[in-house]
Amino acid sequence: MSYKHPSIRPITSGPQHHWFGYYDKLQFDPTGRYVLGMEVDFEHRSPQPDDVIKVGMIDLADGDRWTELGESRAWCWQQGCMLQWLPGSASEVIWNDRVDDTFVCHIRDIHTGRKRTIGAPIYTISPDGKQAVAPDFRRINDCRPGYGYTGIPDPYRDTRAPEQTGIWHVDLTTGASKLIISFSQMAGIPSRLGDITIMKHWFNHLLWGPTNDRFEFLNRWRGPGTVGLPTRMFTARPDGSDLRIVDGYGKMSHFIWRDPDHILGWSWHPSHGDAFYLYTDDGSEQPVAVGLGVMPENGHCTYLPGNAWILNDTYPDRERRQHLYLYRVATGERVPLADLYTGPEYVGEWRCDLHPRFSPDGRLVTVDSNHGGEGRQIYLLDVSEIVG
């Protein structure tokens, strides 16, 4: 079946720059009316400790009106300040910030304005909205600039695998936080890639599963002889117990949970090399390649509601065009949505990936893009004629 490209329109505009960041966060409220975003007055350089961004929401039912909700001093270009709707809530928004020498998170009700602050940052939140897990953002900023937060130095910068920090569990009701998985613990788990006890470790890309009892994370390291970003994928319970290696071959990149027992991810496996694979969350079965020859490039993948479609994008091609598309799981069909130019100045840490997200009903898609000539802005596509 042939489809025409859906129309695409900006829902933010200059002179300020707007974006949302990562593809695995809730950008739309449960009704699909309000769309979250961040606002900044510069581009093309790393954030400095005093750089403040605004967080706000766009009202699709009122001429894309922007309402400011707060600000943040804890952010990065790729993932922003972890701004997202609190799962299970129709009106609460959560984001990270820095207060003096502490990373924190704020929860605000968009209707009443009531705000409370928790003395720990978050990364990913359980489906019931009651708990979160987070890596050490100081460590990420030291090891992989562009994904951590500036303003607070890593006190363990010279330690390869400290036991005092790692992944933290945050109770969003009480505000209590607890270390559940340390770098020292992780370095002690043998790897098929060699001796990792001599490497400098960090965690990134945590994602809660569709149920409240498991989350996923990536263990990465750098050290003697390493090339690229050696990576292992694990899942664990909220208290850090029952650790399971999902992928230990060292190449896991972008991923998404399909259901409580399966994770789709771009990685390398002896069966088909570099490809998207569907993994069991305990690594007990050989992963199954998905979209061979149709989704041949790494991208920011998500399943639309119902799991019949995969929403995905690509990095810029030789003409610096980023390709946005849908993949129909049942037929293996690829449906192009947009081919968007990104300027050559959008590279490295401050590149502008599309990071496609979708509305709760799966009929609307948003991306971050600079193709319109006003710097990075948020764009909206209606894909209902394709997926409806």
N, C-alpha and C positions, 0 to 999 in steps of 0.2 A: 504494500500500500504506500502511496506517495503522500507526503504532507508538505504544506508550505510553511516557511519559517513564521513563527508567531511574531506579532509586533512586540517591540521592546521600547520602553520609555523610561526616562529618569524619574525617580521619585524624590530626589534631592538635587540641589543645584549650587553653583558657586555664589560668591567667591570662596566660601569655605569648602573644605574637602570633607567628604563623608564616606564611610565604609562600615561594614559590620565585622568582617574577619572570618573566623573559621566556619566550616560547612556543617559541623556536627552539633551546633547549638540551636536553641529555640529562638529564632528571630521574630516569628509571628506570634501574636497572642492567640489563645484558643479559638477566638471568633474569626481570625484572619483579617481583622480590621487594622490593627496597629502593628507597625514594623519598626523594630529597634535599629538604632544606628549610632555611630560616633562621629564627632565633628572636630576638625583640627584646622589650623590656619597655615600649615606648611607641609611640604613633602620633601622627599629625596635626601633625607639625612636621618641618622639614628636619633631616637628620643633622648633627651637629656633630663636629668633629675627634676628640673623646674618646668618642663613642658607639661602643660595641662590640656587634656582633651575634655570635650563636653559629651555627655551621653544623653540621648533623647529618643523620641519615637515619632514616626510618621503616621498620620491618620489618613488612610486610603479613602475614607468616606467623607473627608472634608478637604478636598483639594490638595492632598499630600501635605497638610499642615504639620510643621515641625514643633514639637513641644520639648523643651529642655527638662531633663529629669535630675541631672547632677553632673559631676565631673570626676576625673580620675587622674592621679599621678603615678599609676601603675599600669603600664600598657606597652604594647609592642605592635609593629605594623602587621604581622601575620595573624595574630589572634586577639588584638585589641586588649580590652580589660576583662575578658570573659563575660561581657554583657550578655544576658539572656533572660528569658521569662523563667520564673521559678516553676519547675514542673508541678503540675497539680493545682496551680493557682491561676485564677482568671485575671488577676490584677497586680500581682507582685513581680518586680523586676530585681535582678541581682547583678552586681558587678564588683570588680576589685578596685582597690585604691591604696594609696600609701599615706599613712598618718605618722608624721615624724619618722621614726626608724622602724616602723612596723607595717607590713602588708596586711590589709584588712579587706573585708567585703561589706557592702551596703545592700540592704534589702528595702525597697521602697514600693509603696502602694501607689499606683498611678492615679487613682481616684481621690484618695484621702490625703495623699502627700506624706503619710506616716512613714518614717524611716528608722530603721534600727541598724546598728553596726556590730559586726562580729569581728573579734580580734584575730582573724586568720583569713587568708585568701582561699578561693575555691578554683577548681579547674572544671570538674564534671560533677553533676548532681544526680542523685538517685531519682527514679521515676516518680516516687512519692513526694519529692521535694524536701525530705527531712534530713538528708545527710549528703556530704560531699567528700571528695578526695582531692588532694592537690600535691604537686611536686614542690620542691624547693626552687622558687623562681629566681633566687639569688644565684643558685648553682647553674640553672639553665642560661641565665644571662652571661655567665662567665664561659660556659662551654659552647653555647650556640646562640650568639647574639641574634636578635630578631624574634626570639620566642620567650625570653625571660623579661624581667623588669630591671631597669636601672634605679639608682638611688640608694641601694643598700648593698654593700660589698658582700661577697661570699666569704664568711669567716673560715671556711674549710677549703679555700681555693687550692692550697698546696697539699691537700690530703686526697689520695686517690679514691678511697672508698670509706668515708667517715661513717661511724656508727651512730652519730648524734642527729642525723638528718636523713631525709629520703622522701617517702610518701607519707602524707599526713591525712588522717581522717578528721572531718569537721562535723560536729553535730549542729545542724542549723537551727535547732530549737533551743538548746542550752548555750551554744557558742563554744563548747569544749572542743579542743583539738588534741590529737594524740598521734605520735609517730607509730606507724604500723608496719612499714617496710623500710629498712635502712640500706644505704649503699653498701655497707660492710656485708650485710646478709646477702645482697644480690651478687656481689663479687665472689662470694663463696659457693655459688651454684655453678657447677662445671658447665663449660660451653664446648660445643663441637668445633668452635672456631679457634681453640687454643687456650693458652693461659691468660685469663682475664683478671687475675688477681693483681697484675702489674699495671692495669689500665686505670685511667681516670673515668669514673662512671657518672652518669646522670640519668634522670627519668624525664620522659616527655610523652605527650599525646595520650593522656588518660581518657577513658570513655566508659561510662556506666552502661551496663547491658539493659535490655528491655524490662528486666525484673530487678528487684531491690537487693538481690543477694550476690551479685558478682559485678566486678568492673575489670577493665583491661588497661594495660599500660605497656609502654616501650622502655626497655633498658638499653641505653646506648653508652658507648665508651670510645675513648681515644687514647692512643699510646704507641709504644714501639711497634712499628710495622703495620699499623692500621691504615687502611685506604677507605675513603668515603666515610660512611656512618654505620659501622657495625651495629646491628640491632637485633634484639630478641623481643618477641611478644609474649607476655604473660597474662593470665587472668588470676584473680584472687577474690576472696570474700572481703566484706567491708572491714573486718578486723585484721586483714593481711594474711590470714591463714589460707590453707588449701591452695597454695601456689601451683599453677599449671603452666607449662611451656606450650604455647600454641604454635609458634614458629621459631625455630632456632637456627635457621640457615643464614641469618645475618643481613637480609635485604628488605625486611618489612618496611613499608612506607605508609601510604594512606589506607584507611580501612573504615568499615562500619559494621555494626551488629545487624545481621538479618533477622535473627530471632534469638531466644535465650540460649541456644545451643550452637549457633553458627556465626562466624565472622567472615566478611568478604574483605580481602586486602590485596594490594599490589605488592608482590614479593618475588623471590626467586625460589624455584623448586626443581629438583633434578628431572621431574617428569616433563616440564614444558619450558623451563628457563624463566625469563621475566614475563610475568602475566598476572592477571587477577585470579585469585584462588578463593574458594570457599572452604574455610577451616572449621573443624569442630573445636569448641571452646576448651577442650581438654587435650587437644592434639593427638587423640587416640586413633584417628583415621587419616589416611592419605588425603591431602586437600584435592579438591576438584577444580580444574581450570574453568574459568567463566569468560565468555566472549572472546575466545581465541580468534585472532585475525580481524575482529570487529572492534574490540577495545584494546588495541595494541600498545597504548601508551599509559603511563602513570597518570592518575587524576584524582580529584576529590570526589569520591563516590558516596552516594547515599541511595537507599531504597525509598521510593515513594510509598505512601500507605498502601498496604495490601501486598507489597513485594513483587508486583507484576512488572514494574519498571525500575531501572537504575538510572539515576540522574548523575551525570559525570561531566568533566571538563578536561582540557589539556593545558600543558604549558605552551608558551608561544612557539610557533613553527618558524621556519626560516624567514617568512615574511612578517613575523611578529604578530601572528593572528592566533588567538586562543579560541578553541572550538568547544562549544557547549552543545551537549546532545543528550538524548534519552536512549536507553538500551532496553528493548523488550525481551524479558527473560525467556518467555515461552517460545519465541520464534528466532531469537538471535538477531533481530532487526535493529539497526542503528538509525535513529531519527535525528537529523541535525536540527538544532534550535537557533544558533547564532554563531557567527565567526567574527570575533571582535579584536580590533587592532589595539595593541598596547605599545606605548612609546618606548624608545630605547633607553630613556632615563629611568624606567621602572625596572630595576634589576636588583639582584641580591636581596639584602635584608628588607628593602622598601619596594620590592616588586608588588604588583597589584594582581594577585591571582583572582580568578572569578569566584572561587569558593561557593558554588551554587547551593542555595537553600530553598526550602519549599514551605508552602502554607499547610496548615493542618489537614486540609482536604486534598492536598496534592495537586491543586489546579493552578496555583501561582508559583512562580520561581523568581528569586532575586539573585543578583550577582553584584560584585564590586567590579567596576571597570572604569577606565580612563579614555575610552574610545570616543566620547562625545566632545572632547576638547576643553572640559572644565575641570581637569584633574580627576582624581578618583571620586566617583559618585556611585550611588546605589540605583540599580536599574531593575525594572519589573517586567516579567513576561507572563502571559496567560497561555498555559499549555492545555487547557481544558478540552479543546477540540481533539487533541491527540490522545490524552489519557482518559477522557470522559466516557 
